[in-house]
């Protein structure tokens, strides 16, 4: 059964229709286009594109440069302006159009060009500032490198210098180290944070300068900052060495042990990135401990270095030397017996096998002979040796 609509309801429905239609057509954009002199610009084609739907409305400006277009809805529209005869080609901007009301969008090319000039000027100024900052940073960086190179030359001179010249060369070493620290500090302050690679390189060199100046904790801090920016195996090796040196400089055994443990952890991270760094990294820790006189603690790092690279003759020799430094004694009757740690002779022999004609081979052979001489012990009873000699003469 069809339901009848009362006449008054139908009237209301009819009255509402114009309102709805009017609402749909009330979104409008009006505007004006003006040329580079700021005068009205006629015959400019204005394309109004809806990026979401792809719908495009095309109109032209009148003699006064005005245009007007009804749109189905508000939103973000792309306005593309063209006037090929006047040299205007596909100028594009996005603008927001209010829904259900009129929006005014004007294009004044005199103002637009001025804004672009200012923008380009600011960009050029910023680029110039960045270029000058990099130039200044590099000048400090190069000065730091020069100071470090001079240090190396002074060290070579120091090795063969007469005794009366050593003090002056030592002072020169210290001065070069401080110069390097200062220059790399300046370079680091002038580094562009966005230039991660160069920033990390500057920090790593600052760490090296601190190390040469004897500021091992500062060196470790700089290396860690470099790693935070750009992890590199060589940075971890340097960090490990700096931590070991910082530990060796401590008087508190607990602090020393913690620093050495941290140094080992840095070696592990270096090896994870590049396995070939294992031997030099652990060997450096052993050398630092050996130089401090902690020969017993130096054994483990040297063992790890030889395990990582069995052909490293130096590492084998240093391991043998560390073992030798821990030789103990005990009294057996009238003799002092030497307790040679297991592996001592083996370390020296492997040093020889790794590089028979190398710089450590002769020292390793001499060390082996000394160990063999110690195997019999040394008599401690007065007159024992003399009496045995007399008996041999009588025979």
GIBELSUL-V88398 format. One record per residue. N is the residue number from 0. RES is the residue in one small letter. SS is DSSP state (h for helix, s for strand, l for the rest). PSI is psi in whole degrees, 0 to 359 (* if undefined). NEAR is the number of other C-alpha atoms within 8 Angstrom. Layout:
{{N;RES;SS;PSI;NEAR} {N;RES;SS;PSI;NEAR}}
This chain:
{{0;x;l;123;2} {1;x;l;135;3} {2;x;l;129;4} {3;x;l;139;4} {4;x;l;128;6} {5;x;l;150;6} {6;x;h;322;6} {7;x;h;327;6} {8;x;h;320;8} {9;x;h;322;9} {10;x;h;316;8} {11;x;h;318;8} {12;x;h;317;8} {13;x;h;321;8} {14;x;h;330;8} {15;x;h;332;8} {16;x;h;312;8} {17;x;h;326;8} {18;x;h;315;8} {19;x;h;314;8} {20;x;h;319;8} {21;x;h;322;8} {22;x;h;322;9} {23;x;h;334;10} {24;x;l;12;11} {25;x;l;353;10} {26;x;l;114;17} {27;x;s;147;14} {28;x;s;127;13} {29;x;s;152;12} {30;x;s;184;11} {31;x;s;145;14} {32;x;s;131;15} {33;x;s;144;14} {34;x;l;189;11} {35;x;l;348;10} {36;x;l;356;7} {37;x;l;12;10} {38;x;l;156;7} {39;x;s;140;12} {40;x;l;102;12} {41;x;l;167;12} {42;x;l;28;10} {43;x;l;126;12} {44;x;s;126;12} {45;x;s;113;12} {46;x;s;127;12} {47;x;s;111;11} {48;x;s;138;12} {49;x;s;108;12} {50;x;l;333;9} {51;x;l;318;4} {52;x;l;343;5} {53;x;l;359;7} {54;x;l;135;7} {55;x;s;137;8} {56;x;s;130;8} {57;x;s;129;8} {58;x;s;171;10} {59;x;s;151;10} {60;x;l;148;16} {61;x;l;192;9} {62;x;l;332;9} {63;x;l;9;9} {64;x;l;7;14} {65;x;s;154;13} {66;x;s;160;11} {67;x;s;139;9} {68;x;s;131;9} {69;x;s;141;9} {70;x;l;151;9} {71;x;l;333;7} {72;x;l;167;8} {73;x;l;177;11} {74;x;s;191;9} {75;x;s;120;10} {76;x;s;150;12} {77;x;s;127;13} {78;x;s;122;12} {79;x;s;121;13} {80;x;s;136;13} {81;x;s;140;11} {82;x;s;87;11} {83;x;h;322;7} {84;x;h;325;5} {85;x;h;4;5} {86;x;l;16;6} {87;x;s;112;10} {88;x;s;110;8} {89;x;s;44;7} {90;x;s;129;8} {91;x;s;137;8} {92;x;s;151;7} {93;x;s;138;8} {94;x;s;153;9} {95;x;s;131;8} {96;x;s;126;11} {97;x;l;142;10} {98;x;l;132;8} {99;x;l;15;12} {100;x;l;174;8} {101;x;s;137;10} {102;x;s;140;10} {103;x;s;121;7} {104;x;l;113;9} {105;x;l;143;7} {106;x;s;105;9} {107;x;s;103;12} {108;x;h;340;12} {109;x;h;316;11} {110;x;h;323;9} {111;x;h;315;9} {112;x;h;322;9} {113;x;h;318;8} {114;x;h;320;8} {115;x;h;321;8} {116;x;h;315;8} {117;x;h;319;8} {118;x;h;315;8} {119;x;h;323;8} {120;x;h;318;8} {121;x;h;319;8} {122;x;h;319;8} {123;x;h;320;8} {124;x;h;318;8} {125;x;h;319;8} {126;x;h;320;8} {127;x;h;318;8} {128;x;h;318;8} {129;x;h;320;8} {130;x;h;318;8} {131;x;h;321;8} {132;x;h;318;10} {133;x;h;319;11} {134;x;h;317;8} {135;x;h;317;10} {136;x;h;314;13} {137;x;h;326;9} {138;x;h;315;9} {139;x;h;320;12} {140;x;h;314;12} {141;x;h;323;8} {142;x;h;322;10} {143;x;h;317;14} {144;x;h;319;9} {145;x;h;319;9} {146;x;h;321;12} {147;x;h;321;12} {148;x;h;321;8} {149;x;h;323;9} {150;x;h;315;12} {151;x;h;320;8} {152;x;h;320;8} {153;x;h;322;11} {154;x;h;320;9} {155;x;h;319;8} {156;x;h;322;9} {157;x;h;328;10} {158;x;h;329;6} {159;x;h;9;6} {160;x;l;148;8} {161;x;l;159;6} {162;x;h;324;6} {163;x;h;349;5} {164;x;h;349;8} {165;x;h;322;10} {166;x;h;316;8} {167;x;h;321;7} {168;x;h;324;11} {169;x;h;319;9} {170;x;h;322;8} {171;x;h;321;10} {172;x;h;314;11} {173;x;h;318;9} {174;x;h;318;8} {175;x;h;319;12} {176;x;h;316;15} {177;x;h;323;10} {178;x;h;316;10} {179;x;h;316;16} {180;x;h;311;13} {181;x;h;315;9} {182;x;h;318;12} {183;x;h;329;16} {184;x;h;316;9} {185;x;h;319;10} {186;x;h;320;15} {187;x;h;320;11} {188;x;h;330;6} {189;x;l;3;10} {190;x;l;143;12} {191;x;l;120;8} {192;x;l;332;6} {193;x;l;341;4} {194;x;l;75;8} {195;x;h;315;10} {196;x;h;310;8} {197;x;h;323;8} {198;x;h;316;14} {199;x;h;321;13} {200;x;h;319;9} {201;x;h;315;12} {202;x;h;321;14} {203;x;h;320;12} {204;x;h;326;9} {205;x;h;320;14} {206;x;h;318;14} {207;x;h;321;10} {208;x;h;317;15} {209;x;h;318;14} {210;x;h;314;12} {211;x;h;337;8} {212;x;l;357;10} {213;x;l;9;6} {214;x;l;77;9} {215;x;h;325;12} {216;x;h;318;9} {217;x;h;323;10} {218;x;h;315;16} {219;x;h;320;14} {220;x;h;317;9} {221;x;h;318;12} {222;x;h;321;15} {223;x;h;322;10} {224;x;h;321;10} {225;x;h;319;15} {226;x;h;320;12} {227;x;h;327;7} {228;x;h;316;10} {229;x;l;93;9} {230;x;l;126;9} {231;x;l;143;9} {232;x;h;317;12} {233;x;h;327;8} {234;x;h;321;14} {235;x;h;321;15} {236;x;h;315;14} {237;x;h;320;11} {238;x;h;317;14} {239;x;h;313;17} {240;x;h;318;13} {241;x;h;320;14} {242;x;h;319;15} {243;x;h;317;15} {244;x;h;320;10} {245;x;h;321;12} {246;x;h;318;13} {247;x;h;336;11} {248;x;l;353;7} {249;x;l;152;9} {250;x;l;340;7} {251;x;l;115;6} {252;x;h;325;7} {253;x;h;319;6} {254;x;h;318;10} {255;x;h;313;15} {256;x;h;320;9} {257;x;h;318;9} {258;x;h;320;12} {259;x;h;322;12} {260;x;h;316;8} {261;x;h;323;10} {262;x;h;320;15} {263;x;h;321;11} {264;x;h;323;9} {265;x;h;323;12} {266;x;h;316;15} {267;x;h;321;9} {268;x;h;324;10} {269;x;h;316;17} {270;x;h;324;12} {271;x;h;328;7} {272;x;h;328;8} {273;x;l;103;8} {274;x;h;335;8} {275;x;h;349;7} {276;x;h;354;13} {277;x;h;308;14} {278;x;h;307;14} {279;x;h;326;9} {280;x;h;309;13} {281;x;h;326;14} {282;x;h;321;13} {283;x;h;317;9} {284;x;h;315;16} {285;x;h;319;14} {286;x;h;319;10} {287;x;h;314;12} {288;x;h;322;14} {289;x;h;316;11} {290;x;h;330;7} {291;x;h;341;7} {292;x;l;4;6} {293;x;l;68;9} {294;x;h;322;12} {295;x;h;317;9} {296;x;h;338;9} {297;x;h;341;15} {298;x;h;311;12} {299;x;h;312;8} {300;x;h;321;12} {301;x;h;323;15} {302;x;h;316;9} {303;x;h;326;12} {304;x;h;318;15} {305;x;h;327;13} {306;x;h;322;8} {307;x;h;325;9} {308;x;l;90;8} {309;x;l;348;8} {310;x;l;6;7} {311;x;l;95;11} {312;x;h;320;14} {313;x;h;316;8} {314;x;h;319;12} {315;x;h;318;14} {316;x;h;317;13} {317;x;h;324;10} {318;x;h;315;14} {319;x;h;320;14} {320;x;h;321;9} {321;x;h;318;13} {322;x;h;314;15} {323;x;h;322;10} {324;x;h;347;8} {325;x;l;11;10} {326;x;l;131;10} {327;x;s;173;7} {328;x;s;158;8} {329;x;s;153;8} {330;x;s;127;8} {331;x;s;99;7} {332;x;l;239;4} {333;x;l;19;8} {334;x;s;149;11} {335;x;s;118;12} {336;x;s;133;13} {337;x;s;130;11} {338;x;s;100;8} {339;x;l;123;11} {340;x;l;140;9} {341;x;l;139;5} {342;x;l;351;8} {343;x;h;305;13} {344;x;h;323;10} {345;x;h;321;8} {346;x;h;316;12} {347;x;h;320;15} {348;x;h;320;11} {349;x;h;332;10} {350;x;h;316;18} {351;x;h;317;14} {352;x;h;324;7} {353;x;h;325;10} {354;x;l;80;11} {355;x;l;329;8} {356;x;l;13;7} {357;x;l;176;8} {358;x;l;343;6} {359;x;l;349;12} {360;x;h;313;12} {361;x;h;318;9} {362;x;h;322;8} {363;x;h;320;13} {364;x;h;318;11} {365;x;h;322;8} {366;x;h;320;9} {367;x;h;318;11} {368;x;h;319;8} {369;x;h;319;8} {370;x;h;320;10} {371;x;h;323;8} {372;x;h;329;8} {373;x;h;343;10} {374;x;l;335;8} {375;x;l;350;7} {376;x;l;175;10} {377;x;s;130;8} {378;x;s;140;9} {379;x;l;352;8} {380;x;l;128;7} {381;x;l;130;5} {382;x;l;353;6} {383;x;h;313;9} {384;x;h;320;8} {385;x;h;320;7} {386;x;h;322;8} {387;x;h;326;8} {388;x;h;321;8} {389;x;h;317;8} {390;x;h;319;8} {391;x;h;325;7} {392;x;h;319;6} {393;x;h;323;5} {394;x;l;*;4}}
